[in-house]
Amino acid sequence: MKSKRIIAAAVLTLVLASSVLTGCSDEREDRLEDKVDKLEQQVTDLESKKDGTGSENGSTDSSASGTSAQGQDGSSSAGSTDYETLKAAAEAAADKVNSASPSGTAAEQREQFYTLKNELDDIDHQLDLYDDNLENEYRSGSLDASSYRQQERDIDALEDILDTAEDRLEVLFGIDD
């Protein structure tokens, strides 16, 4: 009876360990696939530069432009904004936060804070709409997996810029929102 319990405990431990290890390998595999995709993109960009296109992100820009044109044909919402516009807006908002300094009364400082925070939130919302349109294009088959993953990484980078700016804003004004 005691040996059956020990065997059952050992089997249960092995099952749990194998399920944990399987999960880790899937995550590791995803990271490796992302790295391969990134390297493929860099090779493509370098080949584009070598061929004299003069574009730093040749294939990414063209696929982002295609996404924008298709989004604009299908809708007139803020989600049809193109990637370069969103990138410029995110960087400008982050620069505005970095150059901000609280001044005036407490009420004026709160107003400054929420004005800047609302601008960051608006850009984040536009990024979400762009991301939704991108996902719809991928699901419909009009965007290949490699381009989709690359553009998702680009969107994530912009969201990181916005998150960092929002964190800085909260520290600067001493408001945890």
N, C-alpha and C positions, 0 to 999 in steps of 0.2 A: 504494500500500500504506500509506504513511504517512498519507495523507488519510483512508483508511478507519478507521484507528485513532483519529484525531482525531474523526471523526464519531461513531464508536462511543462514545468517552469522553464526548463532548458529550451524546449521547442518554442514556447511563447517568446522567450528572449531572442531566439534566432529569428523568428518572424518579425518581431519589432525592429531588430537591428537591420535586417535586410530591407524592410520598408523605409527606414530612415536613410540607409545608404542609397537606395534607389532614387529617393527624392533628391538627394545631394547630387547624384550623377546627372539627373535631368537638368538641375539648375546649372551645373558646371557645363553641361553640353550647350545649354542656351547661351551662356556667356561666351563660350568658344565660337558658336555660330555668329554671335554679334561681332566678335573680334574679326572673324573671317570676312563678314560683310563690310566692316569698316575698312579692312585692308583692301578688299576688292574696289571699294569706292575710291580709296586713295590712289590705287593704280590707274583707275579710269580717269581720275582728275589729272594725274601726271601725264597720261597719254594725251589727254585733251590739250594740256599746256604745250606738250612737245609738238603736237600737230599744228600749233599756232592759232588755236581758237581764242587764246587770251583770257579765257574764263577760268577763274579760280575753282569754281564748283560747277563745271560744265554740265554733268549729267544731273546733278541735284537741282540746279537752277531750271533746266529744261523740264524736268518732271514736275517741279513746283509750279512752273508757269502753266503746264498742262492742267494741273489740278485747279489752279485759279481760274483758267478759262472755262473749264467744265463747270465749276461751281457757279461762276457768274452766269453761264447760260441757263443753269437750272434754277437759280434763285437770286434775289436781290438783297438777301440778308447780310448781316455783318460777317457771317460765315464764309462769304465769298472773297473776303480780303485775302490777298496773296501773302506768301511767306515772308518775302522781303519787307513788305509794309509792316507786318507784325514784328519782325525782327527789329526794324528801325524804331518802332513805337516802344518796344520793350526796353531797348537800350537807352532811348531818350528818357523814359520814365525812371529807369535806374539811375541815370546821370542826374536827373532832377532830385531824386531822393538823396544821392550822395552829396549834392551841393546845398541841400536844405539845412537850415539852422533855425531852431525854435526861437521865435521872437514875439514880443507883445505879452498880453495878459494870458492867463490860463485858458480862457475861452478862445482867444485868437490862436493859441497854439493847438488846441483841439481842432479848430477849423482847418489849420494848416495840415495837421495830421490826416484828417478824414478826406480832405481834398486830394492829397497825394495817394492815400490808400484807395480811394475810389477810382483813381486813374489806373493804379495797378490792377485792381479787380476788373475793370472794364477790359483791359488788354487780356487778362487771364480768361475772361469770358469769350472774347473773340478767338483766342487760341483754342478753347474748347470747341467752338463752332467749327473752326478750321479742321481740327482733329476729327470731329464727327463726319464732316464732308469727306475727308481723306479715307476714313474707315469705310464709308459707303461706297466710294470708288473702288477700294480694294475688294470689298465683298461682291460688287457687281462685275468684277473682272477687268475693269478698265485701267487698273493700276497693278503692276506686278509686285510680288512679295518683297523683292529686294528694294525697290523704290519706296514701298510702303514702310519697311523697317527703317530705312535711312531717314525718311521724313519724320517718322515717329521719334527717332533720336534727336533730330533737329528741334522738334517741338518740345521734347523733354528738356533740352538745353535752355530754351527760352523760358520755360516754366521755372527752371532752376534760377535763372537771372531774376525773375519776378519774385520768387520766394526769398532770395537773398536780399533783394531791395526791401521787401516787406519786413523782414527781420531787422534790418538796419534801421528802418523807419521806426519800428516799435522801440528799439533801444534808444534811438536818438531823442524821441519825444517822451520816453518813459511810459508808454501806453501799451499794454498787452491786450491786443484785440484779437 
